[in-house]
Amino acid sequence: MSALTIALTKGRLAKKTLALLEKSGIRCDEMYTNTRKLIFEDPDAKVRFFLAKADDVPTYVEYGAADLGVVGKDVLLEKQMDLFEVLDLKFGNCRMCVAGFPEGAGLLQSGADFKVATKYPEIARQYFLKQHQMPEILKLSGSIELAPIVGLADVIVDIVETGSTLRENGLVVLDEVCPVSARLVVNKASMKIRHEEISRLIRAIGNQLENPS
Ligand code: PRP
């Protein structure tokens, strides 16, 4: 049978994901070599894996190009794709928050119109809908904290990890939307067809999370 394919998220989550896979019995050392290769394999573990942008990981998994994926809960909530979320990996911990200048709190309560800047328009839309509010939502790709500073939006919906980006720009958390951490996800068809292999891998990773070596 062919190797199981795992899509990993580039950037902040990559280092901890590779460390967790290594400890779960998958050799990832080929990935640390200075190479332009895009896909790596541990033939003994019958696993191959690749790094992709966070937003793309659920797409690879839903369409079965990868059997499994590691991606933040923020991306899963935003993209609402059809896959199984099987493990909370307990790293990449941060919070999805509504943030802005301290005066933003009054504006949110006032019932006046306001604008929200975010990388996560769907999460923002759903959060404000629960508050019975329908603000204008502006989708940006990064440096979201700039938006209230330069007057593009009144508040932002964004990830807060240490809080230092907010602090250094005079912004504060106005409300918490939800906690965020890295998750292991599985393609639905793969889960049926390759149940035994995938369950073994989930167990190995789960055991490592419970009893870290
Ligand atoms: C994220 C997020 C915040 C920042 C929060 O941005 O969008 O800007 O990290 O982290 P902190 O609470 O530890 O300061 P990222 O660094 O991923 O880059 P981006 O702004 O280009 O999206």
Residues whose N, C-alpha, C, O or C-beta is under 5 A from the ligand:
A	BS01	PRP	S141 G142 S143 I144 D158 I159 V160 E161 T162 G163 S164 T165 L166
